[in-house]
């Protein structure tokens, strides 16, 4: 699968914030539609919403949480 464009990634992050209850700025319709086609968003009565797949993608992009015992210098 092709990587997301900067605009699509921005829209996906805004949808995640929206799903968390935050107010978010305008989401570009073309980016939201592309995310829908990729399965990362859905269109509902109140606009677009992030899907579980979209949440999982953002989690993978963020990497492991800090302090996860990854063997860094703090663990020595």
N, C-alpha and C positions, 0 to 999 in steps of 0.2 A: 504494500500500500504506500502511496506517496505521502510524504510528510505534510502536515498542515501548513498553510500559509500563515504569515504573521497575523493577518486579519482573522482567520479562522481560529487560531490559538487564542487571540484576545477575546473573541466572542465566546469561546468555550469556557475560558476562565471567568468571564462575566456571568455566564449561565450557571456556573458552579456557585458563584457568590449569590446569585439570585435564589438558587435552590437552598442556600443557607439562610435566607431571609433578608439579605442585604438589598438595598435599592441599587440598581445598576443603571448606567447610562444607556442610551440608544444602542441596540445591537444591529449591526449591518445585516440587512435581509439576505443579501447574496451569501454572506458567510454562514448565516444561520441555516439557510437552505442546503448549502454544501455539507454542513455538519449533520443535517437530517439525512441526506443521502448516504453519508458514511456510517450512520447509526449512532452518532454521538449526541444527537438532540432529537426531540420530538416537537411537533407543533400542537399546542393545546389552545384552550379557549382564551387564555391570558398571555399568549405569546409562546415563545420557545422555552423548552425545559431541557436540562441536561439528562442524558440517560445513564444507566449504570455503566455502560461501555465508555461513555465520555468521562465519567468519574474515574474509572479504572485507568484510562489513558493518562489523565492528569496525575494520578498517583504514581504511575510508572515513570512519568517524566520528572517527577519531583525526586525520585530515588528513595533510598532507605532513610528512615527518620534518624535524626542525629541522636547519638547515644545508644545506637543499636548494637554496640559491641562489635563493630566492624574491624577491630584490630588496629585502629589508628594509634597515634602516639599517646593519647590519653589513656589507653588500655595497658600500657607497658609499665 
